[in-house]
Amino acid sequence: MRTWTLRGTSTSYVVGVPDHGQWAQLVAWGSHPVEIVGTEHFVPRADVEPVEYAVRGVRYTAPVDLVVGGPDGSDEFRPVFVEAREGDELELEFADVIRIVLHYRMVGDAVERWVSVRNDGADELTLYRHDSAGFVVPVGNTVKYLWGEWNSEFQQASVTLPRGRFTIGSAQGITGHSYSPFLATDGDVAYGVQLAWSGSWEMSADVDTTGLLRIQAGRTSSSRGLRLEPGQTWVSPKAVGACSAEGADGLARVFHEYERAGSRKRVPKVLYNSWFATEFDIRADHQLELARRAAGIGVETFVVDDGWFVGRSDDTGGLGDWEVDPAKFPDGLDGFINRLRAIGLDFGLWIEPESVSPKSSLAEEHPEWILRTDRLAPVLVRNQLLLDLSRDDVREFIWGTLDRLLSSYDIKYLKWDANRPRLDSGDQRRDLDGRVVTNLYAILDRLRAEHPDVFVEGCAGGGARVDLGTAARVDTLWPSDNTAPLDRLRIQEGFRSGFAPHLMSSWVTDAEGTHDGRERSLDVRFHVAMAGVLGIGADLSRWTDDQLKTAARHIEQYKGFRELITESKVYGLAGGVQYVGPHKSVVFLWETGDGNVRGTLPTRPRRVPLAGLDPAKNYRVGNETHSGSYLLQVGVAFDDSADSHCLVVELLD
């Protein structure tokens, strides 16, 4: 067997092609080799081997990653190894009537994998299944996943598969609230796979009869398949695999490092968003009142949310007619921005460019731009329809709208929202899902290139568009509309298992929880939000002077370590989380209500061992000095009668 080794920061990924050249297979990943011994019975050998990419016609009874239909009605092909190309990435090429290239690239300890399929024949072919990759996992059969719904995203769960198959996905044309494109194993050595795709997707974990786990990841196959004309090449989205010898916590850090490598290095500014205070009732004088209070506590960016444009007094109108409402901004948006600038605030704006209201001027002028299926009325969700972003003229309209707003006004922050799924199937012969997501990415890429100073937040009715594809193109992501502290802790913990804190937009509001509405102090609410990219969304006009002073104190503290939050390694603690940089660490500990919170009985403080410190060096915690070994083994004290702690741990050189 010929083998190739992709070397990461601390792990390696070894792939090989047997002498017969019929497939590529995993040799080793991390410290675990993969080898199948013994004789197969009743099945082809490929059905029991750790195959990297399985084609129908090479594999039969085991799950396959690619099914191609030919003009004669067959769906079997047997491409054979042609050559390997090495450089910035590894390419393994196999050819039959279809030419398949398996692509590999190592980023840190994460391995990117994707496939390109070219039709080398004289007739049209159809791709009926088209995964990005199949990752063989050398150890473990307990599979962790993230599930949820609106206001309850990123809940953690697991399933143990002695044998058999487990599948999650989205058929909504968007990543979705229900599941995240993320599967991982649990154990001392953890493996995980994510898919970089913001449309419909599917991931499956399958444990075969030998006990070997294999994770498949790819776009959802359409009922009509994808047409591949002679000479045409189809390229899959990337699937990203990672492994860590430090368990699930270490696996999260590998994914965080990967995401930071693809992100812009931007220090986030503390923002205020007006939505929870005003909803659609936007009046420039009231917004300025909120802005003055926000500036007074240390906020740096003021974001006007939904309702700033003509026809938008509620959620039934206005989408698509992106013109500033003069009744809401009598001095114009420029005048409003100038007054913000005078009190020291940048300006940000909410927009939902993919949607259209049925009674908008845009819908009347361009009915052909509304996504619909022939003969059927378009599906109405939340009183809105979708533009058909598979069309290039729609792509240019959306780009033109964004470019006009960003060129006309001094906008430093853009909140891009998407408040409904894509349910109309349209013309499936045109690969609707692929064209929509490709055009979406093209707009986001162009936005970053032509307006590089604009900070972009990705939002989708909460966390319905959180995936590696979007994460690589925006600066921060909105995990959930649920901002209540105890609910949010669970959401943020699940989010951090696959996504880095620099992507986690988190606000302080006055919201009650959807699941756990127990009241928590303003300190707790700030500490929960400070564990990500801090924002404020409460109605500051109702806050007391004491509340405003508390907010100002926390914002000042956050500014002292916000770069650490966005760039450091993250460790989960018992009842908290720790961010560790070269010279400073920040520790958040929370009381969620299970301890001696009333302090009515004698007790001893809970001690929480820290993580990631150098045991041979000394650190300052408040007014105390301790060795790293002490903090790692004995930890810090946490009084359960307190709501929360935010501790700054500084290295003493």
LOGU-536768 format. One record per residue (C-alpha): x, y, z; residue number from 1. Coordinates in Angstrom, 1 decimal, padded with zeros to 4 digits. Last residue first. Layout:
# residues N
- X Y Z NUM
...
END
This chain:
# residues 653
- 006.9 036.9 035.5 653
- 003.7 036.7 037.7 652
- 000.9 035.3 035.5 651
- -002.4 036.9 036.0 650
- -005.7 035.2 037.0 649
- -008.8 037.4 036.5 648
- -011.7 036.0 038.4 647
- -015.4 036.4 037.5 646
- -017.5 034.9 040.2 645
- -021.2 034.1 040.3 644
- -024.4 034.2 042.3 643
- -022.8 033.9 045.7 642
- -024.2 031.6 048.4 641
- -022.3 028.7 046.8 640
- -019.0 030.4 047.9 639
- -016.4 029.5 045.3 638
- -012.8 028.7 046.4 637
- -010.1 028.5 043.8 636
- -008.2 025.3 042.7 635
- -006.5 022.6 044.8 634
- -004.9 020.7 041.9 633
- -004.5 023.2 039.0 632
- -004.4 026.2 041.3 631
- -001.8 024.7 043.5 630
- 000.3 023.5 040.6 629
- 000.2 027.0 039.1 628
- 001.6 028.4 042.2 627
- -000.5 030.9 044.2 626
- -000.6 034.6 045.0 625
- -003.5 036.3 046.6 624
- -004.9 039.8 046.3 623
- -007.1 039.0 043.3 622
- -005.7 035.8 041.9 621
- -002.0 036.3 041.1 620
- -000.1 033.5 039.5 619
- 003.2 031.7 040.1 618
- 004.9 029.4 037.6 617
- 005.9 025.7 037.7 616
- 002.4 024.3 037.3 615
- 001.9 026.3 034.0 614
- -001.8 026.9 033.7 613
- -004.3 025.2 031.3 612
- -006.9 024.3 033.9 611
- -008.4 025.4 037.2 610
- -009.5 023.3 040.1 609
- -012.8 024.5 041.6 608
- -013.2 024.5 045.4 607
- -016.7 024.7 046.9 606
- -016.8 026.7 050.0 605
- -017.6 024.8 053.2 604
- -021.1 024.6 054.7 603
- -023.1 025.8 057.6 602
- -026.8 026.0 056.8 601
- -029.0 029.0 055.7 600
- -026.6 030.2 053.0 599
- -029.5 030.8 050.7 598
- -027.7 029.3 047.6 597
- -026.6 026.1 049.4 596
- -026.1 024.4 046.0 595
- -028.4 023.4 043.1 594
- -029.3 026.9 042.0 593
- -027.2 027.6 038.9 592
- -024.2 029.1 040.8 591
- -021.7 030.3 038.1 590
- -017.9 030.4 037.9 589
- -016.1 032.4 035.2 588
- -012.3 032.3 035.1 587
- -010.1 034.6 033.0 586
- -006.5 033.8 032.4 585
- -003.5 036.0 031.8 584
- 000.1 035.8 030.5 583
- 000.1 033.3 027.6 582
- -003.7 033.0 027.4 581
- -006.2 030.8 029.2 580
- -010.0 031.2 029.1 579
- -011.8 029.3 031.8 578
- -015.4 028.0 032.1 577
- -017.8 027.3 034.9 576
- -019.8 024.9 037.0 575
- -017.0 022.3 037.1 574
- -014.6 023.7 034.6 573
- -014.6 023.7 030.8 572
- -011.4 024.9 029.3 571
- -011.0 027.5 026.5 570
- -007.7 028.4 024.8 569
- -007.3 032.1 024.1 568
- -008.0 034.4 021.1 567
- -011.5 035.9 021.5 566
- -011.8 035.8 025.3 565
- -008.2 037.0 025.7 564
- -008.9 040.0 023.4 563
- -011.9 040.8 025.7 562
- -009.6 040.9 028.8 561
- -009.5 044.5 029.9 560
- -012.5 045.6 028.0 559
- -014.5 043.1 030.1 558
- -013.6 044.9 033.3 557
- -014.7 048.2 032.0 556
- -018.0 046.6 030.8 555
- -018.5 045.1 034.2 554
- -018.0 048.3 036.1 553
- -020.3 050.3 033.6 552
- -023.0 047.7 034.1 551
- -022.9 047.9 037.8 550
- -023.1 051.7 037.6 549
- -026.1 051.5 035.2 548
- -027.8 049.1 037.6 547
- -027.2 051.5 040.5 546
- -028.5 054.4 038.5 545
- -031.7 052.5 037.8 544
- -032.5 050.8 034.5 543
- -035.7 051.5 032.8 542
- -034.3 053.7 030.0 541
- -031.6 051.0 029.6 540
- -034.2 048.7 027.9 539
- -032.0 045.6 027.8 538
- -030.0 044.5 024.7 537
- -026.4 044.9 025.8 536
- -023.6 043.1 023.9 535
- -020.5 041.2 024.9 534
- -018.7 038.8 022.6 533
- -018.5 035.6 024.7 532
- -017.9 034.8 028.4 531
- -018.9 038.4 029.1 530
- -022.5 037.5 028.4 529
- -022.7 034.9 031.3 528
- -020.8 037.3 033.6 527
- -023.1 040.1 032.8 526
- -026.2 038.2 033.5 525
- -024.7 036.9 036.8 524
- -023.7 040.4 037.9 523
- -027.2 041.7 037.0 522
- -028.6 039.2 039.5 521
- -030.5 036.1 038.6 520
- -034.2 035.5 038.5 519
- -035.4 032.0 037.9 518
- -036.9 031.7 034.4 517
- -035.5 028.2 033.6 516
- -037.0 026.8 030.4 515
- -037.9 029.9 028.2 514
- -036.0 032.1 030.6 513
- -037.0 035.7 031.5 512
- -035.5 038.5 029.5 511
- -034.0 041.6 031.1 510
- -031.1 041.7 028.7 509
- -027.3 041.2 028.7 508
- -026.2 040.0 025.3 507
- -024.0 037.2 023.8 506
- -022.4 037.0 020.4 505
- -020.4 033.8 020.2 504
- -018.0 033.8 017.2 503
- -014.9 034.9 019.3 502
- -016.0 032.1 021.7 501
- -015.0 029.4 019.2 500
- -017.6 026.9 017.8 499
- -018.0 023.1 018.3 498
- -018.3 022.4 022.0 497
- -018.6 026.2 022.6 496
- -022.1 026.2 021.2 495
- -023.2 023.5 023.6 494
- -021.9 025.4 026.6 493
- -023.4 028.7 025.3 492
- -026.9 027.1 025.0 491
- -026.6 025.6 028.5 490
- -025.5 028.9 030.0 489
- -028.2 030.8 028.0 488
- -031.0 029.0 029.7 487
- -029.7 030.1 033.1 486
- -028.9 033.6 032.0 485
- -032.0 034.6 029.9 484
- -030.8 035.6 026.4 483
- -033.0 033.2 024.3 482
- -032.8 034.6 020.8 481
- -030.1 032.1 020.2 480
- -026.5 031.5 019.0 479
- -026.0 034.9 017.2 478
- -022.7 034.5 015.2 477
- -019.7 036.8 015.0 476
- -017.2 038.0 012.4 475
- -018.8 036.6 009.3 474
- -017.5 034.6 006.3 473
- -015.7 031.6 007.9 472
- -018.5 031.2 010.4 471
- -021.0 030.9 007.6 470
- -019.4 027.8 006.1 469
- -018.4 026.4 009.5 468
- -022.0 026.3 010.7 467
- -024.4 028.4 012.7 466
- -027.3 029.5 010.5 465
- -030.4 028.6 012.6 464
- -028.9 030.0 015.8 463
- -031.5 032.8 016.6 462
- -034.0 033.7 014.0 461
- -031.0 033.5 011.6 460
- -028.1 035.7 012.7 459
- -024.7 036.3 011.3 458
- -022.9 039.4 012.6 457
- -020.7 041.4 010.3 456
- -018.2 044.0 011.4 455
- -017.7 046.6 008.5 454
- -014.2 047.8 008.0 453
- -013.5 045.4 005.1 452
- -016.3 046.8 002.9 451
- -015.2 045.6 -000.6 450
- -013.5 042.3 000.4 449
- -015.7 041.4 003.3 448
- -018.9 042.2 001.5 447
- -017.7 040.4 -001.6 446
- -017.1 037.2 000.4 445
- -020.6 037.6 002.0 444
- -022.2 038.1 -001.4 443
- -020.4 035.1 -002.9 442
- -021.3 033.0 000.1 441
- -025.0 033.7 -000.4 440
- -024.6 033.0 -004.2 439
- -023.1 029.6 -003.5 438
- -025.8 028.9 -000.9 437
- -028.6 029.6 -003.3 436
- -027.0 027.8 -006.2 435
- -026.4 024.7 -004.3 434
- -029.8 024.5 -002.7 433
- -031.6 025.2 -006.0 432
- -029.7 022.6 -008.0 431
- -031.3 023.8 -011.3 430
- -033.2 020.6 -012.0 429
- -034.9 021.1 -008.6 428
- -037.0 024.0 -010.0 427
- -038.5 025.6 -006.9 426
- -038.5 023.4 -003.8 425
- -040.4 025.8 -001.6 424
- -039.4 025.3 002.0 423
- -036.5 027.7 002.6 422
- -036.6 028.3 006.3 421
- -037.5 031.7 008.0 420
- -035.9 034.6 009.9 419
- -032.6 035.3 008.1 418
- -030.7 038.1 009.8 417
- -027.6 040.0 008.8 416
- -026.5 042.4 011.6 415
- -024.2 044.9 010.0 414
- -021.7 047.0 012.1 413
- -019.6 050.0 011.1 412
- -022.2 051.9 009.0 411
- -021.2 055.4 007.9 410
- -023.9 055.8 005.4 409
- -024.1 055.9 001.6 408
- -021.5 053.3 000.8 407
- -022.8 050.8 003.3 406
- -026.4 051.3 002.3 405
- -025.7 051.2 -001.5 404
- -023.4 048.1 -001.1 403
- -026.0 046.2 000.8 402
- -028.8 046.9 -001.6 401
- -026.5 046.3 -004.7 400
- -025.4 042.9 -003.2 399
- -029.0 041.9 -002.7 398
- -030.0 043.1 -006.2 397
- -026.9 041.3 -007.7 396
- -027.9 038.0 -006.0 395
- -031.4 038.4 -007.2 394
- -030.1 038.9 -010.8 393
- -028.0 035.8 -010.4 392
- -031.0 033.7 -009.6 391
- -030.5 030.9 -007.0 390
- -031.3 033.6 -004.5 389
- -035.0 033.2 -005.2 388
- -036.2 035.8 -002.8 387
- -038.0 034.4 000.2 386
- -041.5 035.1 001.5 385
- -042.7 036.8 004.7 384
- -045.6 036.9 007.1 383
- -043.7 034.7 009.6 382
- -043.7 031.9 007.0 381
- -045.6 032.0 003.7 380
- -045.1 029.1 001.3 379
- -045.2 030.2 -002.3 378
- -048.5 029.5 -004.2 377
- -048.2 026.3 -006.3 376
- -048.4 025.7 -010.1 375
- -044.6 026.1 -010.4 374
- -042.7 026.1 -007.1 373
- -042.0 029.5 -005.7 372
- -039.1 031.7 -004.7 371
- -040.0 035.4 -005.3 370
- -037.9 037.1 -008.0 369
- -040.5 036.6 -010.7 368
- -042.9 038.8 -008.8 367
- -040.5 041.7 -009.4 366
- -042.3 045.1 -009.2 365
- -045.1 044.0 -006.9 364
- -042.8 042.0 -004.6 363
- -040.3 044.9 -004.5 362
- -043.0 047.4 -003.6 361
- -043.8 045.3 -000.5 360
- -047.2 043.6 000.0 359
- -045.8 040.1 000.0 358
- -042.9 041.0 002.3 357
- -039.5 039.9 001.0 356
- -036.6 038.0 002.5 355
- -033.0 037.4 001.5 354
- -031.8 040.9 002.7 353
- -032.8 040.7 006.3 352
- -031.1 043.9 007.7 351
- -030.1 045.3 011.0 350
- -027.8 048.4 011.3 349
- -024.8 049.5 013.2 348
- -023.4 052.9 014.1 347
- -020.3 053.7 016.0 346
- -020.7 055.7 019.3 345
- -018.7 058.5 020.8 344
- -021.5 061.0 021.8 343
- -020.8 063.1 018.6 342
- -020.7 059.9 016.5 341
- -024.2 059.1 017.6 340
- -025.4 062.6 016.6 339
- -023.7 062.2 013.2 338
- -025.4 058.8 012.7 337
- -028.8 060.3 013.3 336
- -028.2 063.1 010.8 335
- -027.0 060.6 008.3 334
- -030.1 058.5 008.8 333
- -032.3 061.5 007.9 332
- -033.2 064.4 010.1 331
- -036.8 063.2 010.5 330
- -035.6 059.6 011.2 329
- -038.7 057.6 012.0 328
- -041.0 059.5 009.7 327
- -038.2 059.6 007.1 326
- -038.2 055.7 006.9 325
- -034.8 054.7 005.5 324
- -035.2 052.8 002.2 323
- -034.7 049.0 002.0 322
- -038.0 048.0 000.3 321
- -037.3 044.3 000.3 320
- -039.0 043.6 003.7 319
- -041.4 046.4 004.3 318
- -044.5 044.7 005.5 317
- -046.2 042.1 007.8 316
- -043.7 042.0 010.7 315
- -044.9 045.3 012.3 314
- -044.4 049.1 011.6 313
- -042.2 048.4 008.6 312
- -043.5 050.1 005.5 311
- -040.4 052.2 005.0 310
- -037.2 051.2 006.8 309
- -035.9 051.4 010.4 308
- -038.1 048.6 011.8 307
- -035.7 045.8 012.6 306
- -032.6 046.7 014.7 305
- -030.6 049.9 015.2 304
- -027.2 049.0 016.5 303
- -025.2 051.3 018.7 302
- -021.4 050.6 019.0 301
- -019.0 051.5 021.7 300
- -020.8 050.9 025.0 299
- -019.0 052.2 028.1 298
- -021.8 052.8 030.6 297
- -022.5 056.4 029.5 296
- -022.4 055.5 025.9 295
- -025.4 053.2 026.5 294
- -027.3 055.9 028.3 293
- -026.7 058.3 025.5 292
- -027.7 055.7 022.9 291
- -031.0 054.9 024.7 290
- -031.9 058.5 024.6 289
- -030.7 058.6 021.0 288
- -033.0 055.7 020.1 287
- -035.9 057.6 021.7 286
- -035.3 060.7 019.7 285
- -034.9 058.7 016.4 284
- -038.1 056.9 016.9 283
- -038.3 053.1 016.3 282
- -041.4 051.3 017.5 281
- -040.7 048.0 015.7 280
- -039.1 046.4 018.8 279
- -038.3 049.2 021.2 278
- -036.2 047.9 024.2 277
- -035.6 044.3 023.1 276
- -034.6 045.5 019.6 275
- -032.3 048.4 020.5 274
- -028.9 046.7 020.2 273
- -026.0 048.0 022.3 272
- -022.5 046.9 021.4 271
- -019.2 046.3 023.1 270
- -016.5 046.4 020.4 269
- -015.0 043.2 019.1 268
- -011.3 043.0 018.5 267
- -011.0 041.8 015.0 266
- -008.4 039.2 013.7 265
- -010.3 038.0 010.7 264
- -011.3 034.4 010.8 263
- -010.1 031.3 009.1 262
- -007.3 030.4 011.6 261
- -009.7 031.3 014.4 260
- -012.1 028.6 013.2 259
- -009.4 026.0 013.1 258
- -008.1 026.9 016.6 257
- -011.7 026.7 017.9 256
- -012.2 023.3 016.3 255
- -009.0 022.0 018.1 254
- -010.1 023.6 021.3 253
- -013.5 021.8 021.1 252
- -011.7 018.5 020.7 251
- -009.6 019.2 023.8 250
- -012.8 019.7 025.9 249
- -014.3 016.5 024.3 248
- -011.3 014.4 025.3 247
- -007.7 015.6 025.8 246
- -006.2 013.2 023.2 245
- -007.8 015.3 020.5 244
- -009.2 014.6 017.1 243
- -010.6 016.7 014.3 242
- -012.5 016.3 011.0 241
- -013.7 019.0 008.7 240
- -016.1 018.5 005.8 239
- -015.8 020.9 003.0 238
- -018.5 021.6 000.5 237
- -018.6 019.4 -002.6 236
- -017.3 020.3 -006.0 235
- -019.1 019.3 -009.3 234
- -017.1 019.2 -012.5 233
- -018.6 019.4 -016.0 232
- -016.9 017.8 -019.0 231
- -020.1 016.0 -020.1 230
- -023.0 017.4 -018.1 229
- -023.5 016.6 -014.5 228
- -027.1 016.8 -013.4 227
- -027.8 016.8 -009.6 226
- -030.4 014.4 -008.3 225
- -034.1 014.6 -008.8 224
- -035.1 013.9 -005.2 223
- -032.4 016.2 -004.0 222
- -029.4 014.9 -002.0 221
- -028.8 016.6 001.3 220
- -025.3 018.1 001.3 219
- -022.6 016.1 003.0 218
- -021.1 014.3 006.0 217
- -020.6 010.6 006.7 216
- -019.2 009.4 010.0 215
- -017.8 005.9 010.2 214
- -017.6 003.8 013.4 213
- -015.9 000.3 013.3 212
- -017.5 -002.5 015.4 211
- -016.8 -005.2 012.8 210
- -020.6 -005.4 012.1 209
- -020.6 -001.7 011.1 208
- -021.1 001.3 013.3 207
- -022.7 004.1 011.3 206
- -022.8 007.8 012.1 205
- -024.7 010.0 009.7 204
- -024.7 013.6 008.7 203
- -027.1 015.4 006.4 202
- -027.4 018.9 004.9 201
- -029.7 021.5 003.6 200
- -028.1 024.9 003.2 199
- -025.3 026.6 005.2 198
- -022.5 024.2 004.5 197
- -019.1 023.7 006.2 196
- -019.7 020.3 007.7 195
- -018.4 019.2 011.1 194
- -016.7 016.0 012.2 193
- -015.4 015.1 015.7 192
- -013.0 012.6 017.4 191
- -012.3 012.3 021.1 190
- -009.5 010.4 022.8 189
- -010.3 010.1 026.5 188
- -013.9 009.3 025.5 187
- -016.9 010.8 023.6 186
- -017.3 010.8 019.9 185
- -018.3 013.7 017.8 184
- -021.0 014.8 015.3 183
- -021.6 018.3 014.1 182
- -023.8 019.8 011.4 181
- -026.1 021.3 014.1 180
- -029.6 020.0 014.7 179
- -033.1 021.4 015.1 178
- -032.4 025.1 014.7 177
- -031.6 024.9 011.0 176
- -028.5 025.0 008.7 175
- -030.7 026.6 006.0 174
- -032.5 025.1 003.0 173
- -034.9 023.5 005.5 172
- -034.2 019.8 004.9 171
- -031.8 019.7 007.9 170
- -029.8 016.9 009.2 169
- -029.3 014.0 011.7 168
- -028.7 010.3 011.2 167
- -027.8 007.4 013.5 166
- -026.9 004.0 012.1 165
- -026.4 000.4 013.4 164
- -024.2 -001.5 015.8 163
- -023.2 -001.0 019.4 162
- -024.3 002.6 018.8 161
- -024.4 004.8 021.9 160
- -026.3 008.0 021.6 159
- -025.4 011.4 022.9 158
- -027.0 014.8 023.8 157
- -026.1 018.4 024.1 156
- -028.5 021.3 023.6 155
- -027.2 023.8 021.0 154
- -030.5 025.7 020.4 153
- -033.3 026.4 022.8 152
- -035.0 029.6 021.8 151
- -035.9 028.1 018.4 150
- -035.3 024.4 018.5 149
- -032.6 022.1 019.7 148
- -030.0 019.4 018.9 147
- -026.2 019.1 019.2 146
- -024.6 015.7 018.8 145
- -022.4 013.2 020.7 144
- -021.8 009.7 019.4 143
- -020.8 006.9 021.7 142
- -019.1 004.3 019.5 141
- -015.4 004.9 020.3 140
- -012.1 004.3 018.6 139
- -010.7 004.5 015.0 138
- -013.2 006.9 013.6 137
- -013.5 006.5 009.8 136
- -014.5 009.8 008.2 135
- -016.6 009.6 005.1 134
- -016.4 012.7 003.0 133
- -018.2 015.5 001.1 132
- -021.2 013.4 000.3 131
- -022.9 013.3 -003.1 130
- -025.8 011.0 -003.5 129
- -028.0 010.9 -006.6 128
- -025.4 012.5 -008.8 127
- -026.8 012.3 -012.4 126
- -024.8 011.8 -015.5 125
- -025.1 013.4 -019.0 124
- -023.5 011.5 -021.8 123
- -020.1 011.7 -023.5 122
- -018.0 010.6 -020.5 121
- -015.4 012.4 -018.5 120
- -018.0 013.7 -016.0 119
- -016.0 015.3 -013.2 118
- -016.4 014.8 -009.4 117
- -014.6 017.0 -006.9 116
- -014.4 015.9 -003.2 115
- -013.8 017.6 000.1 114
- -011.8 017.0 003.2 113
- -010.3 019.5 005.7 112
- -008.2 017.9 008.5 111
- -008.1 019.6 011.9 110
- -005.0 019.5 014.1 109
- -003.7 022.9 012.9 108
- -005.1 023.2 009.4 107
- -004.4 020.0 007.4 106
- -005.7 019.8 003.8 105
- -007.1 016.9 001.9 104
- -008.9 016.6 -001.5 103
- -010.2 013.4 -003.0 102
- -010.4 013.8 -006.8 101
- -013.0 011.7 -008.6 100
- -013.1 011.3 -012.4 99
- -016.3 009.7 -013.7 98
- -016.3 007.5 -016.8 97
- -013.6 005.8 -014.7 96
- -010.9 007.7 -012.8 95
- -009.4 008.1 -009.3 94
- -007.3 011.1 -008.2 93
- -005.8 011.6 -004.7 92
- -005.1 015.2 -004.0 91
- -003.1 016.3 -001.0 90
- -003.1 020.0 -000.1 89
- -000.5 022.8 000.0 88
- 001.5 020.6 -002.2 87
- 001.1 016.9 -003.1 86
- -000.6 015.4 -006.1 85
- -001.5 011.7 -006.2 84
- -002.1 009.7 -009.3 83
- -004.5 007.5 -011.3 82
- -006.4 005.3 -008.7 81
- -009.3 003.3 -010.3 80
- -012.9 004.5 -010.7 79
- -015.5 001.7 -010.4 78
- -018.9 002.9 -011.3 77
- -022.4 001.6 -010.5 76
- -025.7 003.4 -010.8 75
- -027.1 001.9 -014.0 74
- -030.1 003.3 -015.9 73
- -028.4 003.3 -019.3 72
- -027.8 007.1 -019.2 71
- -025.7 006.8 -016.0 70
- -026.7 007.4 -012.4 69
- -024.0 008.3 -009.9 68
- -024.1 007.3 -006.2 67
- -021.4 008.7 -004.0 66
- -020.8 008.4 -000.2 65
- -021.7 004.7 000.3 64
- -023.0 002.9 003.3 63
- -022.2 -000.8 003.4 62
- -023.9 -003.4 001.2 61
- -022.5 -002.4 -002.1 60
- -019.1 -000.7 -002.2 59
- -017.0 -000.4 -005.3 58
- -020.0 000.0 -007.6 57
- -021.6 002.7 -005.4 56
- -018.6 004.8 -004.5 55
- -017.1 004.9 -001.0 54
- -014.7 007.7 000.0 53
- -012.2 007.1 002.8 52
- -012.7 003.3 003.0 51
- -012.0 001.7 006.4 50
- -012.4 -001.8 004.9 49
- -015.5 -004.0 005.6 48
- -017.6 -003.2 002.5 47
- -014.5 -002.8 000.3 46
- -013.8 -006.5 000.6 45
- -017.1 -007.3 -001.2 44
- -019.8 -009.0 000.8 43
- -020.9 -012.7 001.3 42
- -018.0 -013.5 003.6 41
- -015.0 -011.3 004.5 40
- -011.8 -012.9 005.7 39
- -009.8 -011.7 008.7 38
- -008.0 -008.5 009.6 37
- -009.2 -004.9 009.5 36
- -006.6 -002.3 010.3 35
- -007.0 001.2 011.7 34
- -004.1 002.9 013.5 33
- -004.8 005.1 016.6 32
- -002.4 007.8 017.8 31
- -003.9 010.5 015.8 30
- -005.7 009.1 012.7 29
- -004.2 006.0 011.1 28
- -004.4 004.0 007.9 27
- -007.6 005.4 006.5 26
- -008.5 004.0 003.1 25
- -008.4 005.0 -000.6 24
- -010.2 002.9 -003.2 23
- -009.8 000.6 -006.2 22
- -006.0 001.0 -006.6 21
- -005.2 -002.7 -006.5 20
- -002.0 -001.8 -004.7 19
- -003.9 -000.4 -001.8 18
- -004.3 003.4 -001.5 17
- -003.3 005.0 001.8 16
- -004.3 007.7 004.2 15
- -002.5 008.9 007.4 14
- -003.8 011.8 009.5 13
- -001.4 013.2 012.0 12
- -001.6 014.8 015.4 11
- 000.2 017.5 017.4 10
- 000.2 020.6 015.2 9
- -000.9 018.7 012.1 8
- 000.9 016.4 009.8 7
- -000.8 014.9 006.7 6
- 000.8 011.5 006.0 5
- 000.6 009.7 002.6 4
- 000.5 006.0 002.0 3
- 001.2 003.5 -000.8 2
- 000.0 000.0 000.0 1
END
